[in-house]
Amino acid sequence: MSGAATEPLLRIENLHAYYGKSHVLHGVDLNVGAGEIVSLLGRNGVGRSTTAKAIMGLVDATGSIVFGDRQLLGRKAYEIAPLGIGYVPESRDIFPTLTVEQNLLLGQKGRRAGRWRFDDMYRMFPRLAERRHTQAGVLSGGEQQMLTLCRTLMGEPRLMVIDEPTEGLAPKVIELVADYLDELKRSGVSVLLVEQKLAIAMRISQRVYVMGHGRIVFEGTPDELRANEGVRREWLEV
């Protein structure tokens, strides 16, 4: 199996995760290098979102999750986020009574304006510029996804954990999200992407993992996955 091209920024070893008595992850090993985009692929229900939640301290877990030189297991989500990890959940959590611009301002977490500014967000998603004074709760699902992605990026994360960003979106919005991911790739932000759309994941990722039944069943480059018909047929194709 192929290793990370750079020194790992995120290192997960022997990760087990649980929902009550349900044992969901069974010894997951995974890493993301500095400036690397890695996709976690697999069918629904295999544990991909649980992996993302374990990184953010949102599920019971054992093993090791190291970000930089810090062990994340045992920390609460509010302790993990300030370390430089941005999380975009599948649920598209926004503050519905606040405007688009107020949501983005909250993303800065009290920091002074850094590398990413309002103009950058509005350039990537012009629709947000048009809706900047609109309450977020009345936005469409696609607009809320744009807002969640941008609010997270305003926090200047070193690593973004993005869970199913294209789920349920119209094709035109999916292309905008793909362009956003391409921009992250060019900017050097590390990304762990949980994604069902194989074409997008293969386009923007340096490496991919395939998960099945709570375990990693493949690790390699997109080209290596394209060449491995057996893995695609058994673990990805419907």
C-alpha positions in Angstrom: 0.0 0.0 0.0 1.1 3.5 -0.7 2.3 5.8 2.1 1.7 9.5 2.5 3.8 11.7 0.3 4.5 14.1 3.2 5.1 13.8 7.0 1.7 13.0 8.5 -0.2 15.9 10.0 -3.0 13.5 11.2 -2.1 10.0 12.3 -4.8 7.5 13.2 -3.8 4.1 14.6 -5.9 1.2 15.7 -9.0 3.3 16.0 -12.1 1.6 17.5 -15.3 3.5 17.9 -18.7 2.8 19.5 -22.2 4.0 19.6 -23.3 2.6 23.0 -22.8 -1.2 22.7 -22.5 -1.1 18.9 -18.8 -1.5 17.8 -18.6 0.5 14.5 -14.8 1.0 13.8 -12.5 -2.0 14.0 -8.8 -1.0 14.2 -8.7 1.8 11.6 -5.2 3.1 10.5 -5.2 6.3 8.4 -3.0 9.3 7.9 -3.2 12.7 6.2 0.0 14.5 5.2 0.6 18.3 5.5 -1.0 19.9 2.4 -2.5 16.6 1.3 -6.0 15.8 0.3 -7.1 12.3 1.2 -10.5 10.8 0.5 -12.3 8.2 2.6 -14.6 6.2 0.3 -17.1 3.4 0.8 -20.7 2.6 0.9 -23.2 4.1 3.3 -23.0 2.7 6.8 -19.5 1.4 6.8 -18.1 3.9 9.3 -16.8 6.8 7.3 -18.8 9.5 9.1 -18.0 7.8 12.4 -14.3 8.2 11.6 -14.8 11.9 11.1 -16.8 12.2 14.3 -14.1 10.3 16.2 -11.5 12.8 15.1 -13.6 15.6 16.5 -14.3 13.9 19.8 -18.0 13.3 19.1 -18.1 9.5 19.6 -16.6 7.1 22.1 -13.3 5.8 20.8 -10.1 4.0 21.7 -6.7 3.8 19.9 -4.7 6.9 18.9 -5.6 10.0 16.9 -2.6 12.4 16.8 -2.8 15.8 15.1 0.7 17.4 14.8 2.1 16.4 18.2 -1.2 16.4 20.1 -3.3 13.3 21.1 -6.9 14.1 20.3 -8.6 11.1 22.0 -10.0 12.1 25.3 -10.5 15.7 24.3 -13.9 17.4 23.8 -14.9 18.9 20.4 -14.6 22.4 21.7 -11.0 21.6 22.7 -10.1 20.0 19.4 -11.4 22.7 17.0 -9.0 25.5 18.3 -6.0 23.3 17.6 -6.5 24.0 13.9 -9.0 21.4 12.7 -12.1 22.5 10.8 -15.1 20.2 10.6 -17.8 20.3 8.0 -20.5 17.9 9.2 -22.9 16.1 6.9 -25.8 17.9 8.7 -24.7 21.4 7.4 -24.9 23.0 10.7 -25.5 26.8 10.4 -26.9 29.5 12.7 -30.3 29.9 11.0 -31.3 33.2 12.6 -28.0 34.9 11.7 -27.2 36.3 8.2 -24.7 34.8 5.9 -22.2 37.4 6.7 -22.7 36.9 10.5 -22.2 33.2 10.1 -18.9 33.8 8.3 -17.8 36.3 11.0 -18.4 33.6 13.6 -16.1 31.3 11.6 -13.2 33.5 12.5 -13.6 32.5 16.2 -12.5 35.9 17.4 -9.3 35.9 15.4 -8.1 38.8 13.3 -8.7 38.5 9.6 -6.1 36.0 8.3 -5.4 34.4 5.0 -9.1 33.8 4.1 -11.4 36.8 3.9 -15.0 37.5 3.0 -14.0 38.4 -0.5 -12.4 35.0 -1.0 -15.6 33.3 0.1 -17.8 35.4 -2.1 -15.5 34.8 -5.1 -15.7 31.0 -4.7 -19.5 31.1 -4.1 -21.0 34.3 -5.7 -24.4 33.3 -4.6 -23.3 33.9 -1.0 -22.4 37.4 -1.9 -25.9 38.0 -3.2 -27.4 36.6 0.0 -24.9 38.1 2.5 -27.7 39.9 4.4 -30.1 37.0 4.3 -30.9 34.9 7.3 -29.1 31.5 6.8 -32.2 29.5 7.8 -34.0 30.5 4.5 -31.1 29.5 2.3 -31.5 26.5 0.0 -29.6 23.3 0.9 -26.9 24.0 -1.6 -26.5 27.6 -0.3 -26.3 26.3 3.3 -23.6 23.8 2.2 -21.6 26.7 0.6 -22.0 28.7 3.8 -20.8 25.8 6.0 -17.7 25.2 3.9 -16.8 28.9 3.9 -17.5 29.4 7.6 -15.2 26.6 8.4 -12.4 27.9 6.2 -12.7 31.4 7.8 -11.3 29.8 10.9 -7.9 29.3 9.2 -7.7 25.5 9.8 -4.6 23.5 9.0 -6.8 20.4 8.4 -10.4 20.2 7.3 -12.5 17.2 7.9 -15.4 17.4 5.3 -18.2 14.9 5.5 -20.3 14.3 2.3 -20.2 17.9 1.0 -22.0 17.0 -2.3 -24.8 14.9 -0.8 -28.2 15.9 -2.2 -27.0 18.8 -4.2 -27.9 19.9 -7.7 -25.2 19.2 -10.4 -24.3 22.8 -10.8 -23.7 23.2 -7.0 -21.7 20.0 -7.0 -19.3 21.6 -9.5 -19.0 24.7 -7.3 -18.1 22.5 -4.3 -15.6 20.6 -6.5 -14.0 23.9 -7.5 -13.8 24.9 -3.8 -12.0 21.6 -3.0 -9.6 22.3 -5.9 -8.8 25.7 -4.3 -8.1 24.0 -1.0 -5.7 21.7 -2.8 -3.9 24.6 -4.4 -3.7 26.5 -1.1 -2.1 23.7 0.8 -4.8 23.1 3.4 -4.9 19.5 4.4 -8.2 17.7 3.8 -9.8 14.5 4.9 -12.8 14.1 2.6 -15.6 11.7 3.2 -17.3 11.5 -0.2 -19.7 9.3 -2.2 -19.0 10.9 -5.6 -16.1 8.8 -6.8 -15.3 11.1 -9.7 -14.8 14.1 -7.5 -12.7 12.2 -4.9 -10.5 10.7 -7.6 -10.0 14.1 -9.2 -8.8 16.1 -6.2 -7.1 13.5 -4.0 -3.5 12.5 -3.7 -4.5 9.3 -1.9 -7.7 7.4 -1.2 -8.8 4.9 1.5 -11.7 2.5 1.0 -13.6 1.4 4.0 -15.7 -1.7 4.4 -17.4 -3.0 7.6 -15.5 -0.5 9.8 -12.1 -1.4 8.5 -9.7 0.0 5.8 -9.7 -2.4 2.9 -7.7 -0.4 0.5 -5.1 2.4 0.5 -3.5 3.9 -2.5 -3.4 6.6 -5.2 -6.4 7.3 -7.4 -4.6 5.6 -10.3 -4.1 2.5 -8.2 -7.8 2.4 -7.3 -8.7 2.8 -10.9 -6.6 -0.2 -11.8 -8.1 -2.4 -9.0 -11.4 -3.5 -10.4 -11.8 -6.1 -7.6 -11.8 -3.5 -4.8 -14.1 -1.2 -6.7 -16.6 -3.9 -7.5 -16.6 -5.4 -4.0 -16.5 -2.2 -1.8 -17.7 0.7 -3.9 -20.0 -0.2 -6.8 -23.8 -0.7 -6.1 
